[in-house]
Amino acid sequence: MRRLSGLTEETKTCVTKRGVVTHQYCTNRTLENFNLEVLKKIGILDSRELTLDYDNTIIFNEKQDSKMTYKRDYGYQPGVCTVNEQFVLYIENRNGNSDAKSFQRDTLERIFNLLETKKVKKIKNFRADAASYQYDVVTLL
């Protein structure tokens, strides 16, 4: 575990304009870059067109820092972006009480910036659920 501790990054906290819920999320630049390089190396990003799917998913657990989800059980709710429905491109951990729409624009912007930095330009389609139907998200896309 000591070897992996070098990969840890601080959890960030934010609050919506009208909300009282504290949202926590955690990104990891080192692992994001590593994952993208692996996808490039194995040829996943060489497809003629790429489709990105974004969704938040609940991981139920009983860990000490997990929060109550909208499903009324404790867990985390990470934002996950896959490429061509099969390969995980990006994961941003979020606490369980962070709804999918809160700060989604920020998450998507981090994904697109990562792709731009690595010169991935073949994105043909972007799919997401109803939580993405927000002015800020549509404007970003």
N, C-alpha and C positions, 0 to 999 in steps of 0.2 A: 504493500500500500504506500510506502514511502516513495517509491519510484513514480507512482501515479500522482502523488500530491503536487508534483510540478505542473500538472495539467489543470489544476483547479483554478477557477476564476471567481471573483466576488459576485454574489447575487445582487442585482439592482432592484430598487424599489421605486414604485411610482403610483400616483393616484390620479384617477380621471377628474375632469373639471367638476362634475356634479356628484361624483361618487364618494363613498365612505370606505370602500373596500381597498385595502392595500394590495397592489399587484406586485408580485415578485417574478422576475425572470432572470435567466442566466444564459449567456452565450459563451462560446469558447472558440476564439479565433484560430488557435492552433489546430484543434480537431476539425473545424470547418474547412480550413485550407487543406489539411491532410486528406479528408474525405473527398474533396473535389479533385485533388491530384490523383487519388486512387481511381475515381470514376473516369478520369481522362486516360489514365494508363491502361485500364482494361477495355477501353474503346466505347464506353457507354455514351460519351459526349460526341462521338463521331457520327451518330445517326444523322440522316438528312434533315429531320425535324425533331425537335424536342418538345414534349408536353410536360408542363409543370403542374402538379396537383398540390394544393395547400389545404390543410385541415388541422384542427386541434383535436386531440384524442385524449381520452381519460385513461390514466393508469391508476387503478385502485390499489391502495396499500395502507399499511398501518404504521408507517414511519412517523417518528416524532414531529417532523416538520411539515407533514402533509396537511392539507386544508380540506374543509368540507366542499365538495363539488355540487353543482346544480342537481346531480343525481342523488343527493343526500347521503353520500358516503365519502370517506376520506381518500385523497389521492393527489396526483399531479395532473396537469393538463397541458402537455407540451404542444407547441406548434410544430408540425412536421411537413416538410416539402419533399415530394418524391419527383423523380424524373421518369417519364415513360411508364408510369404506374408500378414500377418494380423496384426501383433503386432509390434509397434514401439519399437526398441531396443535402438536407439541412434539418437540424433539430434545435429548437430553442425551448429549454425547459421553463415551465410556468407553474406557479402553485395552483392548487385545485380550485380555489375560488376566483381565479382570473377567467372571466368569460372570454369566449373566442374573439369577440369583436374589439375588445379593449386593446389599444395599442397595436392592432394588426397592421396598420400602415407602416409603423416603425419596423416591425418584423419583416414585412415584405420588402421594404427598402433595404434592409441589411442583406437579404437574400439576393436581390438584384445587384446591389453593389459588389457582393462577392463574385457573382457571375461576370460582371463587367471587369472587375480586377483580373480575373483569370481568363478574360477574352473569350467567354462563351457567348456566342451571338446567334445561335440557331434556334432560339425559343420561338416556336410557332404558335403554341396554345398555352393558355393559363386557365386552370379550373379551380374553383373553390366553392364552398357552400355559402349559404345565405348570410353568414356573418361578414362576408366580404362586400356585401351590397351597402357600402358606405361611400359618401362623397369623396372623402380623403383617399380611400383605396382605389376607387374608379379613376380619380384624377392621377394617381401614381401610375396606374397601369397604362 
